[in-house]
Amino acid sequence: QVQLVESGGGLVQVGGSLRLSCAASGRTLSSYVMGWFRQAPGKEREFVAAIRWSGASTYYADSVKGRFTISRDNAKNTLYLQMNSLKPEDTAVYYCALGTIVVVTTTSWEYWGQGTQVTVSS
């Protein structure tokens, strides 16, 4: 049984930073990709970033390039999202996801975490 558990969300001021974590269990991750999505109130869930567990190729939405960094720790089976220079429009519930291919839609991602709230106040 695959489990993804996010943590690290919270309230931060504009321009601040947060680091999200996603602990994965129940699956060997070497052949998978992992990603971060977010969903703001009244909006659809949108792609933020993704990483290939083996090789570590990374992918970002244009809206977060240069501000967010996705990374993983093989030994801890943990995915991270370092978020810098946060803006009010980054406010959303952030979800980690596990899949076999990188797609910017929510389809084809096989497993999801429960989400963690990020609120950026101005």
N, C-alpha and C positions, 0 to 999 in steps of 0.2 A: 504494500500500500504506500503510494507516494504521498508525502506530506510536505507542504511548503508553508513556512511560518515567517511572516514579515515582522519586523520591529524597527524602531528608530524614528517613527513619525512624531509630529508634535507641532507646536506653535512657534513660529520664528518671524522676525521682522524682515521687512524688505531689505535685500542685500545680504542677508544672513546665509548660513549654511546648515545642512543636515546630511547625515549619512544613514541611508536605509540599509537594512540587512534582510536577507531571506535565507533561512536555514532549510536545506533540503534533506530528506531522508527517504529510504525505501527504494532507491534506484541508484545504480552506478551511472554517473553523469557524463562519462567521457564521450559518448556518442550523441549527446543532446545539446540543445541550445537553450539558453534561459533568457528571459526578457523582463522588462518592466513596462507596465501600462499604467494609465491613470484615468480616473473618471471624476469629472467635476459635476456638481449638481445640475441636473437637467440636460447633461451632454452625454454623448456616447463615449465608451471606453476607447482611449486612443493610445497608440504606440509611443513609447518614450525611448527605449534603448534595448539592445539585445547583444548577447555575446555567445560565441561558440565555446563550449567548455574545453574542447581540445583545440589548441591553436590560438584561441583567444581573439579571433577577429571580432571587431565591435561595429555596431550599427546604431545610429542616433536619428531621432526626429530633428528636423531643422530647427524647431523651436527651442531645443535644449543644447544643440551643438555649441561647444566651447564653454558651457556652464556645468553640465552634468558629465560624470564619468562612471561608466559601468565596469566592474571588475569582479573577479571571483577568487576564492581561496580553495584550492583543490583539497588541501588537508582537512579543512573544516566543512567541506561541502556547502559553502556559503557564498551567496551572491550579494554584491553590494551596489549601491547607487549613491555616489557622492554628488550632492547637489549644492552648487555655489551660486552666488549672485541671484538669490531667489527673488521672484516677482510675485505679485498678487495672483497673476494668472496661472501660476504653478499650483495654486490651491486645489487639492483633489484628494481622493482616496487612491493610493498607489498600490498596485498589485504586482506580484511576481508571477511568472508563468514558466512552464517547462514544456518544451516541444522538440520536434526533430528537424524542423526547418524554420528559417527566419521569415516571418511574414508580418507585415505592419497592421494586418487586421487581426481580430480576435480568433478567427477561424484557424484550425490546425494546431493551436496550442492545447496540449492534452490535459495539463493540470494547472490549477490556480491556487494561490494563497487566499487568505481571508481579507487581506487589505490592511493598510495602515494610513491613517489620516495625516495629511500635511496641510497646514494652514499658514499662509504667509500674510501677515498683517501690515497695513500701511499706516 
